[in-house]
Amino acid sequence: MTAQIPDYARVFCDTWNANLRIGRAFDVIDLGAIRLAANLTQREMAENLGLASKSGRVSAAQMEARKDWLLSRLASYIAAAGGTAELIVRVNGQELSFTIVSDE
């Protein structure tokens, strides 16, 4: 079963894409490790992402090397690996949870 990005997450991502960039957080997120956990090559990951097969390996490598990501791109990468993701935000002692990629 391939993970799907729910419509409300797409709206959430699209709404924030213009201004929201997660930079330093990605210093601790290893996209290559996500791909390897899914037992995928860079070319297979590129195909899952809908990238051209001729340039697939380069594109996947470039994605894995980036440190500045839009939330929607990260969600697409995780979904292409067959994974799920949840964003947890803590504000004033409250914990808010947003499903970014679900398996439904």
C-alpha positions in Angstrom: 0.0 0.0 0.0 1.4 3.4 -1.0 1.1 6.2 1.5 -1.2 9.0 0.4 -1.0 12.7 1.3 -4.5 13.7 2.5 -6.2 16.7 0.8 -6.2 18.8 4.0 -2.4 18.3 4.2 -2.0 19.4 0.6 -4.0 22.6 1.5 -2.0 23.1 4.6 1.3 22.6 2.6 0.2 24.8 -0.3 -0.9 27.5 2.0 2.4 27.6 3.8 4.7 26.9 0.9 5.3 30.5 -0.1 6.6 31.4 3.4 7.4 28.3 5.3 10.8 26.7 4.8 12.2 24.2 7.2 15.9 24.7 7.0 17.9 23.8 10.1 15.5 21.0 11.0 16.6 19.1 7.9 20.2 19.0 9.2 18.9 16.2 11.4 16.6 14.5 8.8 18.4 12.0 6.7 16.4 11.5 3.6 18.8 8.8 2.3 18.1 6.8 5.5 14.4 7.0 4.8 15.0 5.7 1.2 17.3 2.9 2.4 14.7 1.9 5.1 12.3 1.5 2.2 14.8 -0.6 0.4 14.8 1.7 -2.6 17.6 2.8 -4.8 17.9 6.5 -5.8 16.6 5.6 -9.2 13.6 3.8 -7.8 12.9 6.7 -5.4 13.1 9.1 -8.4 10.6 7.0 -10.3 8.2 6.9 -7.3 8.5 10.7 -7.2 7.6 10.9 -10.9 11.0 12.2 -12.0 12.4 11.3 -15.4 14.2 8.0 -15.3 17.2 9.3 -17.2 18.0 11.9 -14.6 16.4 10.0 -11.7 19.5 9.2 -9.8 20.9 12.7 -10.0 17.6 14.2 -8.9 17.2 11.8 -5.9 20.8 12.5 -4.9 20.2 16.3 -5.2 17.0 16.0 -3.1 18.9 14.0 -0.4 21.6 16.6 -0.3 19.3 19.6 0.2 19.1 21.3 3.6 16.2 23.7 2.8 12.8 22.0 2.1 9.2 22.9 1.6 7.0 20.8 3.8 5.1 19.6 0.7 8.3 18.3 -0.9 9.3 16.4 2.3 5.7 14.9 2.4 6.1 13.8 -1.2 9.5 12.2 -0.5 8.1 10.3 2.5 5.0 9.2 0.6 7.2 8.0 -2.3 9.1 5.9 0.2 5.8 4.4 1.4 6.2 6.1 4.8 3.9 8.2 7.0 4.7 11.4 8.7 3.3 13.6 11.5 4.2 17.1 12.4 4.1 17.8 16.2 4.1 21.5 17.3 4.5 22.5 20.9 3.2 25.9 21.8 2.6 27.2 25.4 2.6 23.8 26.8 0.1 22.5 24.2 1.0 19.8 21.8 -0.6 20.0 18.3 -0.4 17.1 15.9 -0.8 17.3 12.2 -0.8 14.2 9.9 1.3 15.2 6.9 1.4 11.8 5.2 -1.0 9.0 6.1 -1.2 5.4 4.9 -4.9 5.6 4.1 
